[in-house]
């Protein structure tokens, strides 16, 4: 009970600060978040869709869930708008399971793929905390790649577990060697045939996975959409070529508004995705679809 009381305190503070002028409320919230990072213990948080998630306030994702009951609200809105009962949602880079639990709450069947062993343990723990949702999720501890084998993982400390990557050029600290597999080998034929939405947030490894997916696009339904964290700054030429391949395959790209500051979360308002006619040059979240309109 005390842990839920703690989140209720966070919620009261956030609700009060929403009524303050933007910079002032955001400034106080930055101070409060810093105090949480330093002193608050691990605690259970409840998301806006009712899932219980174990949260370490040191980590950005988990702290945002404690404060705002949501992570990446624009992406959450896209997931809500596109999933129906019986759809399959593939969560590549599932982290602690927030998006997987959201999809399960909408009646979708979920394949949650997380490479980092320690993060995968937290994912499984959160599925166990929500048995009515976890029963819809198949969790897989593997790194998605364009070929089978092994990949090294690199981390950036406890404050940003979501930044863990297989990309050595990002200069993280090597933390594990994990099995890698193609997406088509991870999914069962039944799962592949029912995929409605793939979310892919794997910190720079997206181009290789997307190239492999495009090579086997006929294995997936025409109505399948993809949400990715695009990282064109890693290799502009490669991402530009990938963007061209996606366009040639019939996909259009829509930018999803997404920032990570406490002030932005405090005053977030839903905005529709914006269509892009050219490849982005900076990191952003994209919805890729072969539909004419959203």
C-alpha positions in Angstrom: 0.0 0.0 0.0 2.8 2.4 0.8 4.3 2.1 -2.6 1.0 2.9 -4.3 0.7 5.8 -1.9 4.1 7.0 -3.2 2.8 7.0 -6.8 -0.4 8.9 -5.7 1.9 11.5 -4.2 3.8 11.8 -7.6 0.4 12.1 -9.4 -0.8 14.9 -7.0 2.4 16.9 -7.6 2.3 16.5 -11.3 -1.4 17.5 -11.4 -0.7 20.6 -9.4 2.3 21.6 -11.5 0.2 21.3 -14.7 -1.6 24.4 -13.6 1.5 26.5 -13.2 3.2 28.6 -15.9 5.2 26.3 -18.2 8.8 27.2 -17.2 8.0 27.4 -13.5 6.1 24.2 -13.3 8.7 22.4 -15.4 11.6 23.7 -13.3 10.0 22.5 -10.0 9.3 19.1 -11.7 13.0 18.8 -12.7 14.0 19.3 -9.1 11.5 16.7 -7.9 12.6 14.2 -10.6 16.3 14.7 -9.5 15.3 14.0 -5.9 13.5 10.8 -7.1 16.6 9.7 -9.0 18.8 10.1 -5.9 16.6 9.0 -3.0 13.4 7.2 -4.1 13.4 3.4 -3.7 12.1 0.9 -6.3 8.4 0.9 -6.3 5.3 -0.3 -8.2 3.7 2.1 -10.6 0.4 1.8 -12.4 0.1 2.9 -16.0 -2.8 4.9 -17.4 -4.2 1.6 -18.8 -4.1 -0.1 -15.4 -1.0 -2.3 -15.6 1.3 -2.6 -12.6 5.0 -2.1 -13.5 8.0 -2.3 -11.1 9.9 0.9 -11.5 13.4 2.0 -10.5 13.3 5.9 -10.4 16.9 6.1 -11.5 15.9 4.9 -15.0 14.3 7.5 -17.3 11.6 5.2 -18.7 10.6 3.9 -15.3 10.6 7.3 -13.6 8.4 8.7 -16.3 5.9 5.9 -15.7 5.9 6.8 -12.0 5.4 10.5 -12.7 3.0 10.4 -15.7 1.7 6.8 -15.9 2.9 6.8 -19.5 6.0 6.4 -21.7 6.2 8.0 -25.1 2.6 9.2 -25.2 2.6 9.8 -29.0 3.7 6.2 -29.6 1.2 4.9 -27.1 -1.5 6.8 -29.0 -0.5 5.2 -32.3 -0.6 1.7 -30.6 -4.1 2.4 -29.3 -5.3 3.7 -32.7 -4.1 0.6 -34.6 -4.6 -2.5 -32.5 -7.8 -4.5 -32.2 -8.5 -7.8 -30.4 -6.9 -10.7 -32.3 -4.2 -8.6 -33.9 -0.5 -9.5 -33.4 1.8 -6.8 -32.0 5.6 -7.4 -32.2 7.6 -5.4 -29.7 11.2 -5.4 -30.8 13.2 -3.8 -27.9 10.4 -4.4 -25.4 12.5 -3.1 -22.5 10.4 -3.6 -19.2 7.2 -4.3 -21.1 5.3 -1.1 -21.1 4.3 -1.2 -24.8 3.7 -5.0 -24.7 1.3 -4.6 -21.7 -0.5 -1.7 -23.5 -1.0 -3.8 -26.6 -2.2 -6.8 -24.5 -4.7 -4.5 -22.7 -6.2 -3.8 -26.2 -6.8 -7.5 -26.8 -3.8 -8.0 -29.1 -1.5 -11.1 -28.9 2.1 -9.9 -28.3 5.5 -11.1 -29.1 7.9 -9.2 -26.8 11.5 -9.4 -27.8 14.2 -8.0 -25.5 17.9 -8.8 -25.9 19.4 -7.5 -22.6 19.3 -10.3 -20.0 18.8 -8.1 -17.0 16.1 -6.0 -18.7 14.4 -9.2 -19.9 14.2 -10.3 -16.3 12.3 -7.1 -15.4 10.1 -7.6 -18.5 9.1 -11.1 -17.3 8.5 -9.8 -13.8 6.1 -7.2 -15.1 4.3 -9.8 -17.1 3.9 -11.9 -14.0 2.6 -8.9 -12.1 -0.2 -8.6 -14.7 -1.4 -12.2 -15.3 -4.5 -11.1 -17.1 -2.3 -9.3 -19.7 0.8 -11.4 -19.4 -1.0 -14.4 -20.7 -1.3 -12.7 -24.1 2.5 -12.0 -24.3 5.2 -14.4 -25.5 8.5 -13.1 -24.3 11.7 -13.9 -26.2 15.2 -13.2 -24.9 17.1 -12.6 -28.2 18.5 -9.8 -30.3 16.7 -9.3 -33.6 19.1 -9.0 -36.5 19.4 -9.7 -40.2 21.1 -13.0 -39.6 21.4 -15.6 -36.9 24.5 -15.7 -34.6 25.7 -13.8 -31.6 25.9 -10.1 -30.9 27.6 -8.0 -28.1 25.5 -5.6 -26.1 26.7 -2.2 -24.9 25.1 -0.3 -22.0 25.2 3.3 -20.7 24.5 2.9 -17.0 21.3 2.5 -14.9 19.8 5.9 -15.7 19.1 4.9 -19.3 18.7 1.2 -19.7 16.7 1.9 -22.9 19.9 3.0 -24.6 21.4 -0.5 -24.6 22.6 -1.3 -28.1 24.3 -3.7 -30.3 26.1 -0.9 -32.1 29.7 -0.7 -30.9 30.3 2.7 -32.5 28.1 4.3 -29.9 30.9 3.6 -27.3 28.9 2.0 -24.6 30.3 -0.5 -22.1 30.1 -4.1 -23.2 27.8 -5.9 -20.9 26.7 -9.2 -22.5 26.9 -11.4 -25.6 23.5 -12.7 -26.7 22.0 -14.8 -29.3 20.7 -13.1 -32.4 18.0 -14.2 -34.8 16.0 -12.9 -37.8 12.5 -11.7 -37.1 11.1 -14.2 -39.6 12.7 -17.0 -37.5 11.4 -15.7 -34.2 7.8 -15.4 -35.3 5.6 -18.5 -35.9 3.8 -18.7 -39.2 0.5 -17.9 -37.4 2.0 -14.9 -35.8 3.5 -13.6 -39.0 0.2 -13.9 -40.8 -1.6 -11.8 -38.2 0.9 -9.1 -37.6 -0.8 -5.7 -37.5 1.9 -3.6 -35.9 5.6 -3.9 -35.3 7.3 -1.5 -32.8 11.1 -1.4 -33.3 13.3 0.6 -30.8 16.7 -1.0 -30.8 19.0 2.0 -30.7 20.5 2.1 -34.1 20.0 -1.5 -35.2 16.8 -0.7 -37.1 18.2 -0.5 -40.6 19.5 -4.0 -40.7 16.3 -5.4 -39.4 14.2 -3.4 -41.8 16.3 -4.4 -44.8 15.8 -8.0 -43.9 12.0 -7.4 -43.4 11.8 -5.8 -46.8 13.6 -8.7 -48.3 10.7 -10.9 -47.0 7.8 -8.5 -47.1 5.5 -10.9 -48.9 5.6 -13.1 -45.7 3.7 -10.4 -43.8 0.2 -8.9 -44.2 -0.3 -5.9 -46.5 -2.0 -4.0 -43.6 1.1 -4.4 -41.3 2.4 -1.0 -40.0 5.7 -0.4 -38.4 6.7 2.1 -35.7 10.5 2.7 -35.5 12.9 5.0 -33.7 14.8 6.3 -36.6 18.5 7.1 -36.0 19.6 8.6 -39.4 22.5 10.4 -37.7 24.3 7.1 -37.3 24.7 6.7 -41.1 22.8 9.3 -43.2 23.6 7.5 -46.5 22.4 4.1 -45.3 19.3 5.5 -43.8 18.6 7.5 -46.9 18.9 4.3 -49.0 16.6 2.5 -46.6 14.0 5.3 -46.8 14.1 4.9 -50.5 13.5 1.1 -50.2 10.6 1.7 -47.9 9.0 4.2 -50.3 9.5 1.8 -53.3 7.7 -0.9 -51.3 4.7 1.4 -50.9 5.4 2.8 -47.4 4.8 6.4 -46.4 6.5 7.8 -43.3 4.7 9.8 -40.6 6.6 11.6 -37.8 5.3 11.0 -34.3 5.9 13.9 -31.9 8.1 12.7 -29.1 10.4 14.4 -26.6 11.8 13.3 -23.3 11.9 16.4 -21.1 9.8 16.5 -17.9 8.3 19.9 -19.1 7.1 18.4 -22.4 5.5 15.4 -20.6 3.9 17.8 -18.1 2.1 19.8 -20.8 1.8 17.1 -23.5 -1.2 17.4 -25.9 -2.0 14.8 -28.5 -1.0 15.8 -32.1 -1.6 13.7 -35.2 1.4 12.2 -36.9 2.9 14.4 -39.7 3.6 13.0 -43.1 7.2 13.2 -44.3 8.2 13.5 -48.0 11.9 13.1 -47.4 14.1 11.1 -45.0 14.6 12.7 -41.6 18.0 13.9 -40.7 17.7 13.6 -36.9 16.5 11.0 -34.5 12.7 10.7 -34.5 9.9 8.2 -34.2 8.2 7.2 -37.4 5.0 5.4 -38.3 5.5 3.4 -41.6 2.3 2.4 -43.4 1.1 1.4 -46.8 -2.3 2.9 -46.1 -3.2 6.1 -48.1 -4.5 7.9 -45.0 -4.2 7.3 -41.2 
